[in-house]
Amino acid sequence: MIPPIASRFVAGETPAEALEHIETLNDRNVTGILNLLGEHYEERAPADADAETYRRLVGDIEDASVDACLSVKPSQIGLGVGDDVFEENLGRIVEAAQEEGVFVWVDMEDHTTTDATLDAYERYATEYDGGVGVCVQANLKRTGEDLTRLAGIPGKVRLVKGAYDEPASVAYRDKAEVNERYREYLEYMFREFEDGVAVGSHDPEMIDHAIDLHEEYSTSFEFQMLMGVREDAQFDLAEEYEVYQYVPYGGKWFSYFYRRAMERKENLLFALRAVLGR
């Protein structure tokens, strides 16, 4: 059982608990992005097992009649075993999802995984004419060129600032520089992308910038935010715009909760208040 201190950021240990949370989101006009916690497998058996769990989740979403999509991590479904294993498992997930009209997001991990992730995304987004999305990170110096490549592919792209501690040789490490790049890349996406833009940010300035760009270019877009982070803002935005919430679940919840608690002062204070009973 997940303790109350972590339940703000993790929807439970079972698919049923996660889908119940998504049902409450749907009541507030927010769509769920369902993610089974787990990553960095170096052996094929657990990667195949999690891929099969994602295939079953497609049916669970259909049976529950909730508005939700999936999000998978490449290292969770075989990238650490081999590029071919990752592509094969991703293909199995996307195939099952397409049969039920469930969208699949491919998360982006550290910079060493970028090429394999984009190659697999391009293959399946093209093969299935959309229905697949991928994440790119504004802090990586290569992202401008990647966006030029992705503009012609029939799928969605999520832009985030980037959470991995990347070396200066491949990434911008100054916060102001990352913000500048995020704004620049977001404008390019609203101007050049035809299949939708996903704004992955809790930053009020970037949210306002995206709204301004939408009014200028009329590009379809959505906001994507994390469970437990600025949820009041999520529900307020959902009154006028498409909003998606990233909903993680599963037994491997502790490391995810720890990252969420440590990355923002507000999250850490929440966790401390919970521990102190205040």
N, C-alpha and C positions, 0 to 999 in steps of 0.2 A: 504493500500500500504506500502510495506517495504521501509524505507528510504535508500538512497544510502549508508549511513554509515554501514548498516547491510547487504546490498546485496552482499558484498564480501563473507559472510559466510552462507547465506541463499538464496536458489534459487527462492524464491517467496512464495506466499500464496496459489497458486492453483497447482493442478497436471500438468496442461498445461504449466505453467511457469517452473516447475521443469523438465519436460520432454524436454522442449526447451533447457534448460541448458545442459541436458544430451546429447542431439543431438550434441551440440558444443563440448562436451567432446569426443564423439565418433569420430568426425572429427580429433581429436588429438590422437586417438587410446587408449583412456581411457574409461573404463566402469563405469557406474554410480551405486551407492548403494543408492537407494531411501528410505528416511525415513520421515514419517509423524511426525512432532514434537508433543510431548505430553507424559506425564508419570505420575505415582503415582495416578491413579484413585482408589478411595476407594468404588465406587459404580459400579454396573454391567452395567448400561445403557451406560455410555460413553465408557467403555471398549469394549462392544459389538459393539458400533457404529464405533470405530476406527478399530476394527477387520474387519468390513464390508467394511470400506474404503480401507483397504489393499487388500481385495478380489477384489474390483473394480479396484485398481491400476494394478492388474495383466492384466486385459483387456486393460487398458490404455497403458501399456507397449507394449502389442501385437499390438494394433491399431497404435501406433506411430512408430513401427518398430525400436525401439532403443535397444541398448545393455545395459541392466540394470538388477539389481536384487533388492530385498527388504531387509530392515533391521528393525526389530521390537524390542521394549523394553518390557520385561515381565510385568512391572508395568503398562504399557500403555494398555495392553490387558487383564488385570484381575488378576494379581498376588496379588495385594492388597486386592482383594475381596476373593480370595481363590485359592489354587494350582489347583483345578479342573477347575475353570473358565479359568485360564491362559492356561492350557493344551488344553481345549476344543477350545478356540479361536485360539490358535496357530495351532491346527490340521485343523481347517477350512481354515486358510490362506495357510498352506502348501498344502492342498488338491487342492485348486484352482490354486496355483502356479505350482504344478506338471503337471496339465492338459495342461499348456501352456509352460512348460519347463523353468519356472522362478525360480531362486535360492532364498532361503530365509535364511537370517542371523538372529540369535537370539543374541541380545546384552546382555552383562553382566552388572549388576548394583552392588549395594553394597553387601558386603559379606553375608548378611542375605538372599539373594536371590539365592545364588550359587547352593545349592542342588536342589531346585525346577527347576531351569533353566537347569541344566545338565540332570536331570531326563527326562524332556520334550524333550530336544534335542536328548537324546539317543533313546527315544521311536520313534520319527518321522524320525530320520536319519536312523534307522534300518528298520522301516516300509516301507519307500520309497527308501531304498537302496541309500542313499546319497540325494543330492538335498537340504540339510539343513546344515547350518554352525553355529558354536557357538564361542563366544569370551571368552578368559580366560586372567587373569591379573597377570603379573609377580610379582607384589608387595604382593600378597597373599601367606602366608606360605603354604597353602594347594595345590598350583598349581602343584607342582611336582607330587603329588599323582594323581591329577585330570588328568594330561596329560597321565599318565600310563593307566588310565581307558579309555581315549578317543582315544588312539592309535589304538584300535581294532574296532572302530565304523566307519561305512562307510560315513563319512561326512568331511567337512573342519573345521579347527580350526584357529581362528585368535588370535594371541598373541599381547597383548598391555602391556604397563607398568602399567597402572592402574591410574585412575584419581580421585577416591573417597578417602576421608579423613578417612581411616580406622584406628581402634585402634591398638596399638603396639602388643596386644595379638594375633592378627590374620594377621598382615601385617608387611612387612619391610618398615620402614619409612625413612631410609637413602638412598639418591639418588644413591650413589655409589653401595650400596647393591642391589638395584632394578636393576641397569644396569647389575650387575654381574649375577643376576638371569635371566634376560632377555636373555643374551647371552647363558647361560647354557641351558635354556629351548628351545631356538631356535635351538640349536645344537641337542638336543634330538628329536625335532620334525622333523628336516630334516633327521635324521637318522632312525626314527622309523615310521613315518607317510607315508602311501601309497596313500592317497586320496587328498593330497595337503595341503600346508601350506600358511596361510595368515600372512604377516608381517605388523602389524599395528603400524607403527612408522614413525616419521619425522626425527629421529636422524640419521645424516649421518653415524656415526660409526656403528649403527645397520643395516643400509641399506647395507653398505659395507660388514659387517659380514654375512648377508643373502646371498649376491652374492657369497662370498667365499664358504659358505656351499653348495649352489646350485652347484657350480663347483665341489665340493668334492663328493657330494652324488647324484647329478642329480635328486633330488626330484622336482616335479612340485610345483611352488609357485607363489604368487602374492604379490604385494605391495598394501596396503590400506592406504589412507591418507584422510585428511579432506578438504572439499571445503574451499578455501581461505587461506590455509596454505602451503607454499612452492610449489606453483603450477608450477613454472618454473621447479623445480626438478621433479615433477610428469610427466610433458610432456617430459623432457629429458629421464627419465627412461623408459617411454612408447615406446621409439624408439627401445628398446631391450627386455623389460620385460613386463609382464602383470601388469597393474596398474589399480586400482579401486579408485574412489573418492566417499567419503561419502557425499551425497547430501540431506540435510534437507530442508523441506519446510513446510508451514502451518501458520496458524494465531498465533500460540503460539511461535513466533520467538524470542521475546525479551529476555527471560531468557537464551536461547541457545546462542544468540549473546553475551550477557553479559559474559557468561563463556568463550567463545572463545576469547573475547577481553582481559580478565583479565589473562588468563593462560600463555601467552607468552609476553615478552617485545615488540617484533616486532608487535604483534597484537594490543597491547595497543597504541603504537605509531601511527599505521595506523588509529585507531579510533580517536585519538587526532588530527591528521592532518586533518582528514575529518571534525571534528567539527570546527577547526580553519580556514578551507578553504584553506589549504596549500597543 
